[in-house]
Amino acid sequence: MAEVKNKQVIFKEYVEGSPKESDMNFTDAASIKLKLPDDEDEASKAVLVKNLYLSCDPVMRILMRKPGDETSAYFTPYAPGSPLSGYGVAKVLDSRNSNFKEGDLVWGTTKWEEYSVITALESLHKIQHTDVPLSYYTGILGMPGMTAYAGFNEVCSPKKGEYVFISAASGAVGQLVGQFAKLLGCYVVGSAGSKEKVDLLKSKLNFDEAFNYKEEHDLNATLKRYFPEGIDIYFENVGGKFLDAVLLNMRVHGRIAVCGMISQYNLDQPEGVTNLMCLVYKRIHMQGFTVRDYFHLYPKYLDYILPCIREGRVVYLEDIAQGLENGPAALVGLFSGRNVGKQVVSVSQF
Amino acid sequence: MAEVKNKQVIFKEYVEGSPKESDMNFTDAASIKLKLPDDEDEASKAVLVKNLYLSCDPVMRILMRKPGDETSAYFTPYAPGSPLSGYGVAKVLDSRNSNFKEGDLVWGTTKWEEYSVITALESLHKIQHTDVPLSYYTGILGMPGMTAYAGFNEVCSPKKGEYVFISAASGAVGQLVGQFAKLLGCYVVGSAGSKEKVDLLKSKLNFDEAFNYKEEHDLNATLKRYFPEGIDIYFENVGGKFLDAVLLNMRVHGRIAVCGMISQYNLDQPEGVTNLMCLVYKRIHMQGFTVRDYFHLYPKYLDYILPCIREGRVVYLEDIAQGLENGPAALVGLFSGRNVGKQVVSVSQF
């Protein structure tokens, strides 16, 4: 069978500081047969897919780090010279696995290229509902959605009427946590990095209040203004000085779900957090979590979220870059906050 | 009725940096009638006690801070010119409260003086068991004992065979957490600040291992040596750089009970903790707690601990300073680690 070109985004070298487009290389040098080989062992349970949407996620910055630091025991870093990997939505072109057949739509871990052979099938979910945008399976119906759902409901133990603060609130996860909190009857404030995002939080995403952290020079005072009674629940996406200011404003028996700390990922040495004694004074429960521990709840989550989407009770903002060649810029933009909503890369039409 | 002299330790002025003996004033200028007045409203439910033992506790440093910072909302600072207050063991000389009568032995919050009129009776417990040293009610049978019991069992969710690390391990709380963990079948390592303390941890307190942190220049490496498999449970008494090194050595789903951060109390600006992303990588549960939330468990704790004491399964190291006049030195010594075991001040013989 003839081979076709397979455009790819190659990871060039381990990154220090802010990732740049030049840390990746868009190329069409590779080619691939659009049929799985019949005889190879390794491919005996593989699926061959055409990638439709790729997801830009903050964790990808962590995977760009040189192996050897603390993180590499938990996240296998990218291999220089190979394509990036990440979550995506794809169509099955060929399958040696009985769970998937040609024509199936799937979401899960794939590679930054037009066509991928996926052998690690544990993370691959068959898409059953196609009356919603397929790109949603990189966001509200995928990993970020599950992260928001599990992080808020399982880690934060929220109650109606509680005061909830969300940083990076217009991002893939934050925008959902805020809407879930509002549906439960909480008071919800979010922070984001531009006026446009702040306006969207209030006008589209149903947040009670929102502020642009770049215009606030004393976050402690800002939080006191928005939360005169203090914060019951903080959904932490940012870390560093943000966390320090929040600790000062938490209420007794408050809960902090640590989802990520995007402000720290590009730093060689993270900022020190100095107000941890607040954990004792206020008996605060702070818990790190990763969505990987909660995927067993995915069917339950779909039952919850699909009606919300269909009935318009939850909306989802996406920022879709067109074409794999624009993937590196989209991914880099995530760390300067250029995206408005979930950053997706559209690779191919269905 | 004639008045008697009432020796006192007066708090002189708010403290910055390390507390000094000269921050307190031992005086016999005051006098007191050893009978409650019949007619005064305020004393209508009070008890008059003779203080026998006073407790030196790390939290007392926090109460010496100038009001206005974050802590003063949770701990009412000492008033300059008044005696220190704190936990103690006392004998009731007179009572206007039906729960206490002359001759009763009690423990709870009292003042640093020979005789006290106690009007806040919520914290006062009648002592029912006197076959154990009375001073134990400032330690193993009092607030530190409850702190260790609740912090370990309620906050850490310990399981047999887990790896437990305790800082300030020979102190009032740490020595108990270690022994409770050993009784449960955990592997227990403690850190302390002298060879004598390290020897006691291993020889008397049943710890599997112990080390002198002052002789370790790379705490991360030290912890890797003692915990090649990592730490499941950290009982945090110290904070700062200690916590940072522990975070690097925690296991997945580890638990950190934050009891206190004594290394930070004398600092104007706490040390920054930089490794909090470990909370996410390892899905760590970090919880601050104060014993005040757990005193309802005190009867259950007594049922557990009294047989342990009587049968010698748990021992308790005390460092008893003789005489109220030596109280300031004993209290100050707590912050330089001069005490070996629970620091108590013996005020008067029973």
Interface residues (C-beta under 8 A of the other chain):
Chain A: E70 T71 A73 Y74 F75 G239 L243 L248 V252 V258 C259 G260 M261 Q264 Q269 P270 E271 G272 V273 T274 N275 L276 M277 C278 L279 V280 Y281 K282 R283 I284 H285 M286 Q287 G288 F289 T290 D293
Chain B: E70 T71 A73 Y74 F75 G239 L243 L248 V252 V258 C259 G260 M261 Q264 Q269 P270 E271 G272 V273 T274 N275 L276 M277 C278 L279 V280 Y281 K282 R283 I284 H285 M286 Q287 G288 F289 T290 D293
